[in-house]
Amino acid sequence: MTHSRLRSLLFVPGDRPERMPKALGYGADALILDLEDSVSLANKAKAREEVAGFLAEAGRAVPLFVRINPLDSGMADDDLDAVVPARPTGIVLPKAEGEASIADLDNRLQMRGDSDGLVLPIATETPRAVFALGEYAGASPRLCGITWGAEDLPAAIGALTARHPDGSYTPPYELARSLTLFAAAAANVPPIETVYPAIRDLDGLKAYAERGARDGFLGMMALHPDQVPIINQAFAPSEEAIAHARAVVAAFAAEPLAGVLMLDGRMIDRPHLVRARALLARL
């Protein structure tokens, strides 16, 4: 399926209705209206009502996703009952565990008359989930990306933290991040980098987002509006990269039978062409 550009996805707590209309103007490529972690148990019902009301009134110039509570939480059906009639662009699914979770959510959406809403799984939040990352390929045409998280997984296995003192990930969580990249590539959907929790550390965010773009992520989730422009810039291809991609495509168009070509003194082959076309498709 085709995917709209998802460089930046900004979380908005579902029980903060005053933030929702403002969030449309911050330049994020999508909003994630949250019914899960940012909403206390006491506020879940209010948040459902507020999110459904906003979805009913807002246009879709900015795609509007809803993060529901996990499928086994006992709250997911109430979440879906509230928001699906207002037709969100898609559902962000926490604690997703591969194909079975996607099929389960698809079934719940179909039962409520939603046959084409998108699904973005958070695919590394449980130990079982890590072993199911290879299952997303072909799981559903609803799949619009795969993202990951480094907060729930260490808690689930009893780790003290997912990060070194300098903020970089310890090896187990680097593994989860890497597998998310490969899972998305295998499923032919965009890999989306996880949040950067230190919302005041914009220099750290810039370095983190640029590293994500370098490694192959195509977008990132944001916790605060100030993070959005930095994320957008990090995941926008540079003019230099765009020019190079166009040159690669042109070189192969001029010699369609060639397997290997020279461009600017360097050898290029079919993987370079695939990469160039993918970059240009994001513009």
Backbone as CSV, one residue per row, in Angstrom:
resi,resn,N_x,N_y,N_z,CA_x,CA_y,CA_z,C_x,C_y,C_z
1,MET,0.836,-1.189,0.000,0.000,0.000,0.000,0.873,1.242,0.000
2,THR,0.303,2.380,-0.336,1.068,3.617,-0.306,0.991,4.226,1.095
3,HIS,2.029,4.911,1.470,2.104,5.513,2.804,2.326,7.001,2.651
4,SER,1.539,7.780,3.357,1.853,9.195,3.406,3.143,9.356,4.208
5,ARG,3.791,10.463,4.030,5.052,10.713,4.708,4.822,10.741,6.213
6,LEU,5.648,10.017,6.941,5.532,9.981,8.401,6.906,10.264,9.004
7,ARG,7.404,11.498,8.814,8.684,11.849,9.434,8.504,12.046,10.928
8,SER,7.429,12.738,11.307,7.224,13.084,12.713,5.799,12.746,13.125
9,LEU,5.676,12.042,14.256,4.361,11.682,14.799,4.325,12.195,16.233
10,LEU,3.514,13.206,16.480,3.489,13.893,17.777,2.407,13.328,18.683
11,PHE,2.817,12.869,19.869,1.856,12.385,20.857,1.094,13.560,21.486
12,VAL,-0.202,13.368,21.691,-1.032,14.330,22.424,-1.846,13.532,23.444
13,PRO,-1.726,13.826,24.747,-2.506,13.070,25.739,-4.004,13.196,25.474
14,GLY,-4.706,12.070,25.551,-6.122,12.060,25.220,-7.006,12.819,26.190
15,ASP,-6.495,13.099,27.391,-7.309,13.829,28.369,-6.924,15.313,28.415
16,ARG,-6.230,15.793,27.375,-5.861,17.209,27.301,-6.452,17.824,26.023
17,PRO,-7.777,17.997,25.998,-8.425,18.442,24.760,-7.953,19.806,24.280
18,GLU,-7.499,20.646,25.226,-7.057,21.993,24.828,-5.791,21.933,23.965
19,ARG,-5.051,20.824,24.052,-3.818,20.705,23.268,-4.067,20.206,21.845
20,MET,-5.198,19.576,21.616,-5.404,18.881,20.339,-5.472,19.821,19.137
21,PRO,-6.331,20.873,19.170,-6.363,21.759,18.001,-5.020,22.456,17.785
22,LYS,-4.336,22.830,18.877,-3.019,23.469,18.756,-2.031,22.534,18.072
23,ALA,-2.123,21.242,18.417,-1.147,20.271,17.902,-1.194,20.168,16.382
24,LEU,-2.349,20.492,15.792,-2.463,20.441,14.330,-1.533,21.449,13.660
25,GLY,-1.136,22.486,14.385,-0.350,23.551,13.792,1.141,23.487,14.044
26,TYR,1.617,22.388,14.616,3.033,22.335,14.978,3.925,21.771,13.876
27,GLY,3.341,21.363,12.762,4.150,20.877,11.650,4.434,19.391,11.658
28,ALA,3.832,18.645,12.589,4.033,17.189,12.603,3.314,16.555,11.410
29,ASP,3.892,15.485,10.890,3.261,14.783,9.771,2.041,13.987,10.208
30,ALA,1.949,13.675,11.493,0.775,12.984,12.036,0.706,13.247,13.531
31,LEU,-0.493,13.141,14.090,-0.670,13.191,15.541,-1.032,11.802,16.035
32,ILE,-0.589,11.490,17.254,-1.025,10.271,17.934,-1.781,10.708,19.186
33,LEU,-3.095,10.604,19.139,-3.945,10.942,20.281,-3.899,9.743,21.225
34,ASP,-3.396,9.964,22.425,-3.019,8.844,23.284,-4.088,8.507,24.319
35,LEU,-4.477,7.243,24.343,-5.370,6.728,25.387,-4.629,5.809,26.354
36,GLU,-3.320,5.599,26.102,-2.591,4.623,26.912,-1.751,5.280,27.995
37,ASP,-0.438,5.318,27.820,0.475,5.643,28.924,0.305,7.037,29.509
38,SER,-0.076,8.021,28.691,-0.143,9.390,29.221,-1.463,9.684,29.931
39,VAL,-2.362,8.703,29.985,-3.685,8.907,30.589,-3.842,7.980,31.795
40,SER,-4.145,8.565,32.955,-4.328,7.750,34.160,-5.591,6.899,34.030
41,LEU,-5.638,5.843,34.825,-6.799,4.942,34.801,-8.087,5.716,35.058
42,ALA,-8.040,6.658,35.982,-9.226,7.437,36.342,-9.713,8.310,35.188
43,ASN,-8.812,8.652,34.272,-9.165,9.565,33.180,-9.431,8.876,31.848
44,LYS,-9.400,7.544,31.820,-9.550,6.835,30.537,-10.878,7.174,29.855
45,ALA,-11.981,7.140,30.599,-13.297,7.382,29.992,-13.380,8.805,29.433
46,LYS,-12.897,9.758,30.207,-12.885,11.151,29.751,-12.042,11.294,28.487
47,ALA,-10.869,10.640,28.471,-9.976,10.732,27.319,-10.639,10.162,26.062
48,ARG,-11.331,9.038,26.197,-12.034,8.461,25.033,-13.032,9.467,24.453
49,GLU,-13.767,10.090,25.345,-14.782,11.061,24.937,-14.138,12.262,24.222
50,GLU,-13.054,12.754,24.794,-12.378,13.924,24.224,-11.773,13.595,22.861
51,VAL,-11.138,12.443,22.756,-10.511,12.048,21.498,-11.569,11.838,20.416
52,ALA,-12.653,11.157,20.774,-13.733,10.934,19.799,-14.321,12.262,19.333
53,GLY,-14.504,13.194,20.268,-15.040,14.504,19.913,-14.121,15.263,18.975
54,PHE,-12.826,15.215,19.261,-11.862,15.905,18.408,-11.812,15.273,17.017
55,LEU,-11.799,13.945,16.964,-11.774,13.255,15.668,-12.990,13.631,14.821
56,ALA,-14.127,13.776,15.477,-15.370,14.084,14.748,-15.339,15.487,14.147
57,GLU,-14.628,16.404,14.814,-14.622,17.802,14.363,-13.441,18.140,13.475
58,ALA,-12.283,17.515,13.720,-11.061,17.881,12.994,-11.090,17.308,11.588
59,GLY,-10.468,18.011,10.670,-10.269,17.452,9.339,-9.160,16.413,9.392
60,ARG,-8.717,15.984,8.224,-7.618,15.010,8.164,-6.449,15.558,7.351
61,ALA,-6.291,16.887,7.371,-5.124,17.474,6.710,-3.855,16.928,7.354
62,VAL,-3.911,16.718,8.661,-2.864,16.010,9.393,-3.446,14.650,9.782
63,PRO,-2.813,13.532,9.389,-3.341,12.225,9.782,-3.460,12.112,11.303
64,LEU,-4.565,11.544,11.766,-4.842,11.440,13.202,-4.918,9.967,13.608
65,PHE,-3.877,9.528,14.319,-3.844,8.169,14.859,-4.308,8.201,16.315
66,VAL,-4.786,7.067,16.800,-5.126,6.913,18.222,-4.335,5.742,18.768
67,ARG,-3.578,5.989,19.850,-2.952,4.860,20.543,-3.940,4.341,21.565
68,ILE,-4.401,3.116,21.337,-5.331,2.478,22.262,-4.536,1.777,23.360
69,ASN,-5.230,1.223,24.329,-4.601,0.392,25.337,-4.360,-1.007,24.756
70,PRO,-3.439,-1.779,25.346,-3.115,-3.092,24.778,-4.344,-3.987,24.623
71,LEU,-4.272,-4.883,23.654,-5.419,-5.746,23.341,-5.840,-6.620,24.512
72,ASP,-4.897,-6.963,25.389,-5.233,-7.842,26.531,-5.469,-7.059,27.822
73,SER,-5.624,-5.733,27.721,-5.744,-4.892,28.920,-7.163,-4.830,29.475
74,GLY,-8.137,-5.307,28.688,-9.533,-5.157,29.099,-10.097,-3.784,28.768
75,MET,-9.283,-2.912,28.158,-9.742,-1.561,27.829,-9.800,-1.288,26.326
76,ALA,-9.198,-2.153,25.538,-9.074,-1.887,24.108,-10.438,-1.799,23.419
77,ASP,-11.376,-2.661,23.790,-12.685,-2.622,23.137,-13.431,-1.334,23.452
78,ASP,-13.328,-0.854,24.690,-13.949,0.429,25.029,-13.307,1.562,24.225
79,ASP,-11.969,1.491,24.069,-11.270,2.493,23.264,-11.802,2.488,21.834
80,LEU,-11.877,1.303,21.246,-12.301,1.193,19.848,-13.766,1.579,19.678
81,ASP,-14.614,1.182,20.639,-16.035,1.577,20.570,-16.169,3.100,20.516
82,ALA,-15.310,3.776,21.259,-15.400,5.235,21.339,-14.870,5.916,20.089
83,VAL,-13.717,5.457,19.579,-13.046,6.245,18.531,-13.294,5.784,17.107
84,VAL,-13.570,4.500,16.891,-13.708,4.020,15.505,-14.856,4.694,14.752
85,PRO,-16.024,4.965,15.401,-17.076,5.663,14.648,-16.647,7.033,14.112
86,ALA,-15.635,7.651,14.736,-15.145,8.953,14.277,-14.027,8.821,13.245
87,ARG,-13.728,7.607,12.840,-12.819,7.308,11.738,-11.426,7.935,11.869
88,PRO,-10.647,7.522,12.853,-9.251,7.964,12.876,-8.519,7.439,11.643
89,THR,-7.420,8.105,11.307,-6.601,7.629,10.184,-6.090,6.228,10.457
90,GLY,-5.738,5.984,11.719,-5.204,4.680,12.062,-5.099,4.490,13.562
91,ILE,-4.718,3.283,13.941,-4.556,2.899,15.343,-3.093,2.578,15.601
92,VAL,-2.539,3.166,16.672,-1.221,2.768,17.154,-1.445,1.687,18.203
93,LEU,-0.835,0.524,17.977,-1.090,-0.639,18.832,0.095,-0.914,19.741
94,PRO,-0.033,-0.623,21.049,1.054,-0.927,21.974,1.114,-2.421,22.287
95,LYS,2.301,-2.840,22.701,2.530,-4.246,23.094,2.081,-5.236,22.009
96,ALA,2.280,-4.841,20.762,1.964,-5.736,19.647,2.909,-6.927,19.669
97,GLU,2.373,-8.093,19.348,3.176,-9.322,19.324,2.966,-10.047,17.996
98,GLY,3.404,-9.392,16.918,3.418,-10.040,15.616,2.065,-10.184,14.949
99,GLU,2.015,-11.157,14.060,0.864,-11.334,13.164,-0.444,-11.543,13.924
100,ALA,-0.396,-12.305,15.031,-1.629,-12.591,15.778,-2.261,-11.307,16.308
101,SER,-1.425,-10.370,16.783,-1.949,-9.106,17.299,-2.593,-8.284,16.186
102,ILE,-1.939,-8.257,15.024,-2.481,-7.491,13.895,-3.806,-8.094,13.444
103,ALA,-3.867,-9.430,13.377,-5.113,-10.103,12.985,-6.223,-9.836,13.992
104,ASP,-5.879,-9.853,15.274,-6.857,-9.590,16.333,-7.411,-8.172,16.199
105,LEU,-6.518,-7.197,16.041,-6.974,-5.815,15.899,-7.778,-5.628,14.616
106,ASP,-7.326,-6.230,13.531,-8.061,-6.142,12.261,-9.488,-6.652,12.435
107,ASN,-9.625,-7.770,13.136,-10.943,-8.347,13.374,-11.821,-7.393,14.190
108,ARG,-11.237,-6.797,15.231,-12.008,-5.861,16.064,-12.411,-4.616,15.268
109,LEU,-11.544,-4.167,14.378,-11.888,-3.009,13.542,-12.975,-3.371,12.533
110,GLN,-12.836,-4.526,11.899,-13.853,-4.968,10.922,-15.230,-5.070,11.576
111,MET,-15.261,-5.587,12.805,-16.534,-5.735,13.522,-17.211,-4.390,13.758
112,ARG,-16.396,-3.343,13.778,-16.937,-1.988,14.003,-17.068,-1.201,12.712
113,GLY,-16.967,-1.897,11.586,-17.209,-1.253,10.297,-16.023,-0.521,9.709
114,ASP,-14.829,-0.728,10.269,-13.627,-0.075,9.738,-12.838,-1.108,8.944
115,SER,-12.831,-0.930,7.618,-12.142,-1.908,6.772,-10.830,-1.387,6.213
116,ASP,-10.532,-0.097,6.415,-9.325,0.437,5.778,-8.477,1.342,6.668
117,GLY,-8.800,1.449,7.961,-7.951,2.230,8.856,-6.567,1.608,8.969
118,LEU,-5.553,2.442,9.137,-4.180,1.958,9.201,-3.841,1.428,10.595
119,VAL,-2.758,0.673,10.676,-2.277,0.158,11.965,-0.770,0.366,12.037
120,LEU,-0.330,0.968,13.148,1.089,1.153,13.423,1.409,0.439,14.733
121,PRO,2.046,-0.734,14.673,2.360,-1.461,15.906,3.616,-0.945,16.589
122,ILE,3.578,-0.900,17.930,4.794,-0.704,18.725,5.265,-2.122,19.046
123,ALA,6.344,-2.536,18.399,6.577,-3.961,18.181,7.635,-4.609,19.068
124,THR,8.108,-3.908,20.126,9.180,-4.506,20.945,8.929,-4.353,22.446
125,GLU,7.679,-4.248,22.868,7.430,-3.904,24.277,7.295,-5.105,25.207
126,THR,7.305,-6.314,24.660,7.282,-7.516,25.497,8.360,-8.477,24.993
127,PRO,8.844,-9.374,25.850,9.843,-10.344,25.375,9.337,-11.167,24.184
128,ARG,8.082,-11.615,24.239,7.536,-12.407,23.139,7.533,-11.604,21.838
129,ALA,7.268,-10.302,21.954,7.179,-9.459,20.769,8.467,-9.463,19.957
130,VAL,9.597,-9.520,20.654,10.887,-9.475,19.962,11.035,-10.665,19.021
131,PHE,10.494,-11.819,19.431,10.604,-13.024,18.615,9.574,-13.066,17.494
132,ALA,8.629,-12.129,17.498,7.580,-12.092,16.473,7.821,-11.003,15.427
133,LEU,8.981,-10.344,15.491,9.214,-9.214,14.588,9.271,-9.627,13.121
134,GLY,9.591,-10.871,12.850,9.623,-11.328,11.461,8.262,-11.617,10.864
135,GLU,7.199,-11.502,11.685,5.860,-11.910,11.231,5.077,-10.798,10.543
136,TYR,5.582,-9.560,10.570,4.767,-8.458,10.059,4.680,-8.435,8.533
137,ALA,5.674,-9.011,7.871,5.640,-9.063,6.407,4.399,-9.835,5.963
138,GLY,3.527,-9.180,5.233,2.304,-9.825,4.745,1.207,-9.949,5.777
139,ALA,1.408,-9.377,6.975,0.419,-9.548,8.042,-0.908,-8.872,7.712
140,SER,-0.858,-7.685,7.096,-2.094,-6.960,6.794,-1.801,-5.769,5.894
141,PRO,-2.693,-5.490,4.925,-2.531,-4.267,4.131,-2.732,-3.004,4.964
142,ARG,-3.242,-3.142,6.187,-3.401,-1.974,7.071,-2.061,-1.453,7.595
143,LEU,-1.044,-2.298,7.618,0.229,-1.953,8.235,0.850,-0.747,7.534
144,CYS,1.108,0.331,8.282,1.631,1.554,7.658,3.019,1.907,8.170
145,GLY,3.612,1.021,8.974,4.933,1.249,9.530,5.106,0.309,10.712
146,ILE,6.305,0.323,11.274,6.573,-0.414,12.509,7.451,0.485,13.373
147,THR,7.074,0.611,14.638,7.904,1.374,15.556,8.221,0.517,16.771
148,TRP,9.042,1.060,17.644,9.506,0.270,18.791,9.529,1.145,20.036
149,GLY,9.807,0.527,21.166,9.868,1.274,22.409,10.909,0.669,23.326
150,ALA,11.552,1.524,24.120,12.610,1.052,25.018,12.239,1.245,26.479
151,GLU,10.955,1.466,26.767,10.550,1.712,28.155,9.951,0.465,28.802
152,ASP,9.033,-0.197,28.107,8.323,-1.347,28.702,9.163,-2.614,28.734
153,LEU,10.013,-2.788,27.722,10.769,-4.036,27.622,11.728,-4.249,28.793
154,PRO,12.535,-3.262,29.188,13.399,-3.503,30.352,12.612,-3.818,31.619
155,ALA,11.463,-3.161,31.780,10.629,-3.449,32.952,10.145,-4.896,32.923
156,ALA,9.799,-5.358,31.712,9.258,-6.719,31.585,10.288,-7.787,31.921
157,ILE,11.561,-7.508,31.693,12.580,-8.541,31.947,13.370,-8.280,33.226
158,GLY,13.076,-7.164,33.912,13.749,-6.883,35.169,15.067,-6.149,35.032
159,ALA,15.299,-5.530,33.870,16.518,-4.729,33.702,16.377,-3.418,34.469
160,LEU,17.481,-2.887,34.931,17.437,-1.631,35.685,17.196,-0.440,34.772
161,THR,17.719,-0.513,33.552,17.563,0.577,32.594,17.850,0.059,31.196
162,ALA,17.394,0.792,30.193,17.709,0.449,28.803,18.893,1.261,28.292
163,ARG,19.407,2.172,29.134,20.386,3.133,28.624,21.659,3.198,29.473
164,HIS,22.764,3.485,28.775,24.020,3.851,29.431,23.865,5.253,30.023
165,PRO,24.783,5.658,30.918,24.706,7.006,31.496,24.673,8.126,30.458
166,ASP,25.294,7.918,29.278,25.292,8.977,28.258,24.007,8.986,27.416
167,GLY,23.049,8.100,27.754,21.778,8.078,27.041,21.703,7.065,25.922
168,SER,22.843,6.494,25.524,22.814,5.488,24.454,22.255,4.172,24.999
169,TYR,21.759,3.333,24.099,21.115,2.086,24.529,22.134,1.018,24.893
170,THR,21.783,0.211,25.878,22.576,-0.968,26.193,22.308,-2.028,25.117
171,PRO,23.171,-3.051,24.999,23.058,-3.999,23.887,21.684,-4.646,23.683
172,PRO,20.964,-5.051,24.743,19.666,-5.687,24.470,18.695,-4.773,23.708
173,TYR,18.765,-3.492,23.975,17.794,-2.560,23.362,18.285,-2.060,22.011
174,GLU,19.609,-2.063,21.810,20.137,-1.859,20.460,19.648,-2.993,19.553
175,LEU,19.610,-4.200,20.106,19.131,-5.346,19.324,17.670,-5.147,18.927
176,ALA,16.841,-4.741,19.895,15.414,-4.529,19.597,15.246,-3.459,18.528
177,ARG,16.037,-2.387,18.640,15.980,-1.310,17.649,16.379,-1.828,16.263
178,SER,17.467,-2.586,16.202,17.938,-3.111,14.917,16.914,-4.039,14.289
179,LEU,16.338,-4.917,15.099,15.351,-5.858,14.563,14.110,-5.134,14.055
180,THR,13.758,-4.005,14.667,12.630,-3.209,14.168,12.916,-2.703,12.757
181,LEU,14.128,-2.231,12.533,14.520,-1.780,11.188,14.353,-2.894,10.167
182,PHE,14.859,-4.069,10.499,14.796,-5.175,9.553,13.367,-5.679,9.379
183,ALA,12.596,-5.663,10.453,11.196,-6.086,10.366,10.417,-5.185,9.422
184,ALA,10.642,-3.870,9.522,9.945,-2.929,8.647,10.379,-3.098,7.200
185,ALA,11.694,-3.283,7.003,12.187,-3.484,5.638,11.594,-4.757,5.036
186,ALA,11.516,-5.816,5.839,10.954,-7.077,5.350,9.479,-6.939,5.002
187,ALA,8.772,-6.077,5.756,7.338,-5.852,5.520,7.090,-4.737,4.500
188,ASN,8.167,-4.101,4.036,8.067,-3.019,3.062,7.222,-1.855,3.569
189,VAL,7.439,-1.499,4.839,6.762,-0.344,5.442,7.824,0.512,6.136
190,PRO,7.533,1.783,6.427,8.533,2.640,7.058,8.861,2.225,8.489
191,PRO,10.153,2.154,8.831,10.531,1.991,10.231,10.486,3.353,10.916
192,ILE,9.857,3.420,12.083,9.686,4.679,12.812,10.471,4.594,14.121
193,GLU,11.386,5.537,14.317,12.228,5.561,15.517,11.386,5.916,16.752
194,THR,11.806,5.430,17.897,11.070,5.686,19.135,11.355,7.095,19.674
195,VAL,10.640,7.441,20.714,10.718,8.796,21.284,12.074,9.069,21.926
196,TYR,12.383,10.348,22.058,13.554,10.813,22.808,13.006,11.499,24.054
197,PRO,13.080,10.846,25.230,12.333,11.326,26.403,12.818,12.645,26.997
198,ALA,14.089,13.018,26.789,14.615,14.249,27.394,14.176,15.448,26.556
199,ILE,12.968,15.945,26.826,12.348,16.903,25.907,13.048,18.259,25.886
200,ARG,13.839,18.579,26.905,14.563,19.861,26.886,15.908,19.757,26.162
201,ASP,16.387,18.546,25.956,17.710,18.332,25.363,17.592,18.269,23.837
202,LEU,17.471,19.450,23.221,17.244,19.498,21.777,18.502,19.133,20.988
203,ASP,19.681,19.404,21.546,20.917,18.988,20.874,21.032,17.470,20.864
204,GLY,20.691,16.863,22.005,20.707,15.402,22.075,19.695,14.796,21.117
205,LEU,18.526,15.417,21.030,17.493,14.950,20.097,17.999,15.002,18.661
206,LYS,18.649,16.099,18.312,19.154,16.259,16.945,20.119,15.131,16.593
207,ALA,21.051,14.860,17.496,22.019,13.783,17.263,21.310,12.429,17.176
208,TYR,20.326,12.220,18.044,19.586,10.950,18.067,18.800,10.762,16.767
209,ALA,18.098,11.817,16.343,17.282,11.728,15.131,18.159,11.535,13.896
210,GLU,19.282,12.227,13.859,20.189,12.084,12.705,20.773,10.680,12.642
211,ARG,21.041,10.111,13.811,21.513,8.725,13.839,20.429,7.782,13.315
212,GLY,19.184,8.040,13.712,18.086,7.224,13.212,17.973,7.287,11.702
213,ALA,18.073,8.497,11.152,17.989,8.667,9.700,19.162,7.969,9.013
214,ARG,20.336,8.096,9.602,21.528,7.427,9.050,21.331,5.924,8.973
215,ASP,20.727,5.346,10.021,20.593,3.894,10.105,19.455,3.337,9.253
216,GLY,18.567,4.209,8.767,17.505,3.730,7.889,16.097,3.985,8.368
217,PHE,15.930,4.548,9.571,14.582,4.942,9.989,14.106,6.092,9.105
218,LEU,12.807,6.125,8.868,12.242,7.149,7.981,11.445,8.205,8.739
219,GLY,11.282,8.028,10.037,10.542,8.989,10.843,10.734,8.660,12.307
220,MET,10.082,9.464,13.162,10.284,9.320,14.602,9.080,9.872,15.343
221,MET,8.785,9.303,16.492,7.706,9.801,17.335,8.236,10.916,18.234
222,ALA,7.375,11.900,18.502,7.754,13.064,19.310,6.855,13.176,20.525
223,LEU,7.428,13.629,21.638,6.671,13.813,22.872,6.273,15.266,23.101
224,HIS,6.955,16.197,22.423,6.746,17.629,22.689,6.813,18.392,21.375
225,PRO,5.989,19.431,21.220,5.997,20.194,19.963,7.371,20.742,19.573
226,ASP,8.210,21.096,20.560,9.539,21.631,20.246,10.422,20.613,19.530
227,GLN,10.085,19.335,19.673,10.888,18.294,19.024,10.571,18.155,17.534
228,VAL,9.396,18.600,17.121,8.910,18.328,15.768,9.806,18.903,14.671
229,PRO,10.166,20.208,14.701,10.976,20.723,13.602,12.340,20.054,13.485
230,ILE,12.917,19.677,14.630,14.227,19.006,14.608,14.096,17.625,13.968
231,ILE,13.044,16.918,14.323,12.799,15.595,13.741,12.519,15.719,12.249
232,ASN,11.676,16.669,11.861,11.378,16.843,10.437,12.639,17.094,9.625
233,GLN,13.508,17.932,10.164,14.734,18.248,9.438,15.643,17.028,9.332
234,ALA,15.751,16.279,10.419,16.641,15.109,10.420,16.202,14.052,9.415
235,PHE,14.892,13.907,9.238,14.390,12.840,8.362,14.011,13.336,6.968
236,ALA,14.283,14.590,6.680,14.093,15.095,5.315,15.384,14.871,4.548
237,PRO,15.327,14.254,3.379,16.556,14.064,2.603,17.198,15.411,2.267
238,SER,18.516,15.480,2.324,19.220,16.714,1.987,19.153,16.963,0.477
239,GLU,19.369,18.208,0.077,19.393,18.541,-1.362,20.457,17.717,-2.074
240,GLU,21.570,17.517,-1.398,22.664,16.728,-1.973,22.224,15.281,-2.210
241,ALA,21.522,14.718,-1.220,21.055,13.332,-1.349,20.013,13.201,-2.454
242,ILE,19.139,14.201,-2.574,18.119,14.185,-3.624,18.771,14.257,-4.999
243,ALA,19.744,15.160,-5.148,20.433,15.310,-6.435,21.153,14.020,-6.818
244,HIS,21.801,13.389,-5.825,22.511,12.136,-6.101,21.525,11.036,-6.514
245,ALA,20.399,10.952,-5.808,19.399,9.927,-6.148,18.882,10.128,-7.575
246,ARG,18.628,11.369,-7.933,18.160,11.645,-9.305,19.215,11.264,-10.339
247,ALA,20.472,11.512,-10.010,21.562,11.163,-10.923,21.672,9.643,-11.089
248,VAL,21.478,8.907,-9.997,21.515,7.442,-10.065,20.390,6.918,-10.963
249,VAL,19.185,7.439,-10.728,18.038,7.006,-11.534,18.269,7.339,-13.006
250,ALA,18.770,8.528,-13.286,19.018,8.948,-14.667,20.080,8.073,-15.328
251,ALA,21.117,7.717,-14.566,22.193,6.897,-15.127,21.682,5.530,-15.562
252,PHE,20.834,4.918,-14.733,20.288,3.605,-15.095,19.233,3.715,-16.192
253,ALA,18.509,4.843,-16.219,17.525,5.052,-17.286,18.236,5.161,-18.634
254,ALA,19.429,5.753,-18.641,20.199,5.909,-19.882,20.793,4.584,-20.350
255,GLU,21.065,3.690,-19.400,21.636,2.377,-19.750,20.877,1.274,-19.025
256,PRO,19.634,1.005,-19.449,18.761,0.092,-18.697,19.266,-1.342,-18.577
257,LEU,20.173,-1.744,-19.445,20.653,-3.131,-19.397,21.896,-3.287,-18.519
258,ALA,22.442,-2.178,-18.090,23.688,-2.243,-17.311,23.425,-2.775,-15.900
259,GLY,24.334,-3.605,-15.406,24.260,-4.066,-14.021,25.042,-3.171,-13.096
260,VAL,26.147,-2.652,-13.627,27.029,-1.784,-12.844,27.397,-0.579,-13.698
261,LEU,27.397,0.593,-13.070,27.746,1.832,-13.770,28.736,2.631,-12.930
262,MET,29.379,3.598,-13.570,30.219,4.550,-12.849,29.479,5.875,-12.763
263,LEU,29.489,6.475,-11.580,28.874,7.784,-11.393,29.783,8.597,-10.479
264,ASP,30.233,9.737,-10.970,31.144,10.595,-10.196,32.355,9.811,-9.679
265,GLY,32.854,8.910,-10.532,34.060,8.172,-10.171,33.839,7.016,-9.224
266,ARG,32.567,6.712,-8.916,32.280,5.596,-7.998,31.356,4.592,-8.679
267,MET,31.538,3.337,-8.311,30.717,2.281,-8.893,29.338,2.265,-8.248
268,ILE,28.287,2.154,-9.056,26.930,1.988,-8.534,26.299,0.768,-9.187
269,ASP,25.440,0.078,-8.437,24.754,-1.086,-8.983,23.284,-1.047,-8.574
270,ARG,22.592,-2.141,-8.780,21.128,-2.156,-8.585,20.682,-1.752,-7.177
271,PRO,21.350,-2.168,-6.107,20.919,-1.700,-4.780,20.943,-0.176,-4.644
272,HIS,21.910,0.476,-5.315,21.927,1.938,-5.303,20.683,2.499,-5.979
273,LEU,20.251,1.838,-7.046,19.054,2.296,-7.766,17.803,2.127,-6.894
274,VAL,17.709,0.999,-6.224,16.566,0.750,-5.324,16.513,1.827,-4.239
275,ARG,17.672,2.115,-3.645,17.749,3.111,-2.590,17.386,4.505,-3.112
276,ALA,17.870,4.814,-4.312,17.587,6.126,-4.899,16.098,6.293,-5.165
277,ARG,15.477,5.262,-5.707,14.029,5.343,-5.995,13.234,5.486,-4.694
278,ALA,13.652,4.764,-3.667,12.947,4.846,-2.379,13.054,6.242,-1.795
279,LEU,14.234,6.852,-1.906,14.400,8.215,-1.385,13.520,9.188,-2.150
280,LEU,13.492,9.092,-3.460,12.693,10.031,-4.274,11.199,9.830,-4.042
281,ALA,10.808,8.601,-3.715,9.376,8.342,-3.434,8.902,9.035,-2.176
282,ARG,9.841,9.414,-1.285,9.465,10.081,-0.027,9.237,11.577,-0.201
283,LEU,9.598,12.124,-1.355,9.503,13.589,-1.531,8.076,14.040,-1.757
